[in-house]
Amino acid sequence: MNRQPAAKSNHSLALFFFLALLAAAPLASGQGTLGTVNFNNRVPNADPTNAVFAPVYDLIVGGTLLAGTDYLAQLYAGPGGSTDDKLQPVGGAVSFRSDIAGFVNVGVNGSRSIPGVAPGDPVVVEIRAWTAATGASYEAALGSSDPASRAGKSLPLTIQTSPSLLSLPVNMVGLQSFAVTAVPEPDVVWFGTLGLILLILKLRYNKEEDKTGNARVNSKFETQSSRLIL
């Protein structure tokens, strides 16, 4: 009769220690102090304010959806206030789903711990995608001379990370669709830049010529006026 309370007490104590170990596990791995994000561009939710639907397209938004292993995607992130050029890749690159085109293939766990961001702090995130055959990273695809190379990225999005260690990774609510487009060849970029510089110089030259021409006309007019007066 008196053993039941003791048994219940032992079960409660065991449950307490189990939860304590569960909470301490992230700390032991060195990731417990980091805010987490759910790297997934498709998160159905009964609450529309917590749902994500931002498929990725080929060439133009609304066109062909990316699918399979021909393209890769990766999460880029940084502390709140970070500019686009300061965002860093977080976690490995993944392919796209074949069953539901347009969405990253993260399986059952899209959780990503963001370096330098504490739980509950703001974080800037974006998804970058590129052709797998032209580089192992987004930057490699951008620098590729392969005419088939394509790359693209979502607009930067600022969200609040999960507030505690035991909270689920926060969804990227507000993420927008984007498309991968052809990467300009280095020569095209170089000649385009050179052409822009030459155009600016020509416009400045024409402007100076107009000023000089007007000055000459004014001088000639003043000389003729002086002669008439005399």
Secondary structure, 3 states (H helix, E strand, C coil): CCHHHHHHHHHHHHHHHHHHHHHHHHHHCCCCCCCEEECCCEECCCCHHHCEECCEEECCCCCEECCCCCEEEEEEEEECCCCHHHCEEEEEEECECCCCCCCECCCCCCEEECCCCCCCCEEEEEEEEEEHHHCCCHHHHHCCCCCCCEEEECCCEEEECCCCCCCCCEECCCCCCEEEEECCCHHHHHHHHHHHHHHHHHHHHHHHHHHHHHHHHHHHHHHHHHHHHC
